[in-house]
Amino acid sequence: MPDYDMLAKTLHSLTGGEDDIIALMATTACEVHHSDSRFDWTGFYRVTAPEMLKIGPYQGGHGCLQIPFSRGVCGAAARTGQAQLVPDVEAFDGHIACASSTRSELVLPVRNKAGEIIAVFDIDSDQPDAFTDGDAAHLARILDGIFGTR
């Protein structure tokens, strides 16, 4: 598990004062991706139209270019506003296989200061059952510090 306190401090240091959403997403994806070997693909899907996500800054192999709210783990996070912790993607009804190597997934909704969902933060692992509730809680706090309550 990463040192989430150090990760939060690093991201705060790198992004403090920045208000460009793409710069914030790119820096966050990079830092989180390189913080733990479990993280095989790390990135954002941005809300770009009603009920539609489009790929944003990410680290790792290619991702799906767009995902409707009605499909997949990312769509479920955007649709429900709830974190999606999936220990086995094959057991998730409607999982979209953007990469055949993905075995487990953690997707967190990203909210702006007004509380609106502006994106989801997707972390894939090539290991089964790679993520914990602790990962979800720590990462949600970090995301809120960057995109929400700053």
C-alpha positions as CSV (number, residue, x, y, z in Angstrom):
1,M,0.0,0.0,0.0
2,P,1.3,3.5,-0.8
3,D,2.2,6.0,1.8
4,Y,-1.0,7.9,1.3
5,D,0.0,10.8,3.6
6,M,3.2,11.3,1.6
7,L,1.3,11.0,-1.7
8,A,-1.2,13.6,-0.5
9,K,1.6,16.0,0.5
10,T,3.4,15.5,-2.8
11,L,0.3,16.1,-4.8
12,H,-0.6,19.2,-2.7
13,S,2.9,20.5,-3.3
14,L,2.8,19.9,-7.1
15,T,-0.8,21.1,-7.7
16,G,-1.1,24.0,-5.1
17,G,-2.4,27.1,-6.9
18,E,-3.2,25.3,-10.2
19,D,-6.7,25.6,-11.5
20,D,-6.5,23.9,-14.9
21,I,-8.4,20.7,-14.6
22,I,-6.4,18.8,-17.2
23,A,-3.1,19.7,-15.5
24,L,-4.5,18.6,-12.2
25,M,-5.7,15.3,-13.7
26,A,-2.4,14.6,-15.5
27,T,-0.3,15.2,-12.4
28,T,-2.6,13.2,-10.2
29,A,-2.7,10.2,-12.6
30,C,1.1,10.2,-12.9
31,E,1.8,10.4,-9.1
32,V,-0.8,7.9,-8.1
33,H,0.2,5.5,-10.9
34,H,3.9,5.4,-9.8
35,S,3.1,5.2,-6.1
36,D,2.2,1.4,-6.1
37,S,3.1,-1.5,-8.3
38,R,-0.5,-2.8,-8.1
39,F,-1.6,0.1,-10.3
40,D,-1.4,-1.1,-13.9
41,W,-3.6,1.6,-15.5
42,T,-4.4,4.9,-13.7
43,G,-6.5,7.7,-15.1
44,F,-9.5,9.8,-15.5
45,Y,-12.7,9.6,-17.5
46,R,-14.2,13.1,-17.8
47,V,-17.9,13.9,-18.0
48,T,-18.1,15.6,-21.4
49,A,-21.8,15.3,-22.2
50,P,-24.9,14.1,-20.4
51,E,-24.4,10.5,-19.4
52,M,-21.1,10.2,-21.2
53,L,-17.5,9.8,-20.1
54,K,-14.4,10.4,-22.3
55,I,-10.9,9.4,-21.6
56,G,-8.7,12.0,-19.9
57,P,-5.2,12.1,-18.7
58,Y,-3.9,8.6,-17.8
59,Q,-0.8,6.4,-17.3
60,G,-0.5,2.9,-18.7
61,G,-1.7,1.3,-21.9
62,H,-4.6,2.6,-24.0
63,G,-8.0,2.9,-22.5
64,C,-11.5,3.1,-23.9
65,L,-12.2,6.4,-25.6
66,Q,-15.7,6.8,-24.3
67,I,-17.9,5.1,-21.8
68,P,-21.6,5.7,-21.3
69,F,-22.8,6.0,-17.7
70,S,-24.9,2.9,-18.4
71,R,-21.9,0.6,-18.9
72,G,-19.0,-0.8,-17.0
73,V,-17.4,0.0,-13.7
74,C,-16.6,3.6,-14.6
75,G,-20.2,4.1,-15.8
76,A,-21.5,2.7,-12.5
77,A,-19.3,5.1,-10.4
78,A,-20.5,8.1,-12.5
79,R,-24.1,7.0,-12.4
80,T,-24.3,6.2,-8.7
81,G,-21.8,8.7,-7.4
82,Q,-20.4,5.8,-5.3
83,A,-16.9,4.2,-5.3
84,Q,-16.7,0.9,-7.2
85,L,-14.3,-1.6,-5.7
86,V,-14.3,-4.7,-7.9
87,P,-12.1,-7.6,-6.8
88,D,-12.8,-9.6,-10.0
89,V,-13.8,-7.7,-13.1
90,E,-15.0,-10.9,-14.8
91,A,-17.7,-11.2,-12.1
92,F,-18.9,-7.6,-12.7
93,D,-22.0,-7.6,-14.9
94,G,-21.4,-5.3,-17.8
95,H,-17.6,-4.9,-17.3
96,I,-16.0,-3.3,-20.3
97,A,-12.6,-4.9,-21.1
98,C,-10.6,-2.0,-22.3
99,A,-7.4,-4.0,-21.5
100,S,-7.4,-7.8,-21.4
101,S,-4.8,-7.8,-18.5
102,T,-7.2,-6.1,-16.0
103,R,-8.2,-8.4,-13.1
104,S,-9.5,-5.9,-10.5
105,E,-10.6,-2.3,-10.5
106,L,-11.2,0.7,-8.3
107,V,-13.2,3.6,-9.6
108,L,-13.9,6.8,-7.6
109,P,-16.3,9.6,-8.6
110,V,-14.5,13.0,-8.8
111,R,-16.6,16.0,-7.7
112,N,-16.0,19.7,-8.1
113,K,-16.5,22.3,-5.4
114,A,-20.2,22.4,-6.1
115,G,-20.4,18.6,-5.5
116,E,-21.1,17.8,-9.2
117,I,-19.4,14.7,-10.7
118,I,-16.9,16.0,-13.2
119,A,-15.1,12.7,-13.8
120,V,-14.2,9.3,-12.4
121,F,-10.8,8.2,-11.4
122,D,-10.1,4.7,-12.6
123,I,-7.3,2.4,-11.3
124,D,-6.9,-1.0,-12.9
125,S,-4.7,-3.9,-11.6
126,D,-3.4,-7.0,-13.4
127,Q,-3.7,-8.7,-10.0
128,P,-7.0,-10.1,-8.7
129,D,-8.5,-8.5,-5.5
130,A,-5.8,-5.8,-5.5
131,F,-7.7,-3.0,-3.8
132,T,-9.0,-2.4,-0.3
133,D,-11.6,-0.1,1.3
134,G,-8.5,1.7,2.7
135,D,-7.3,2.4,-0.8
136,A,-10.7,3.8,-1.7
137,A,-10.9,6.0,1.4
138,H,-7.4,7.4,1.1
139,L,-7.7,8.1,-2.6
140,A,-11.2,9.7,-2.2
141,R,-9.7,12.1,0.4
142,I,-6.8,13.0,-1.9
143,L,-9.1,13.6,-4.9
144,D,-11.4,15.7,-2.8
145,G,-8.4,17.8,-1.7
146,I,-7.4,18.4,-5.3
147,F,-10.7,18.8,-7.1
148,G,-13.3,19.5,-4.4
149,T,-12.6,21.5,-1.3
150,R,-9.5,23.3,-2.3
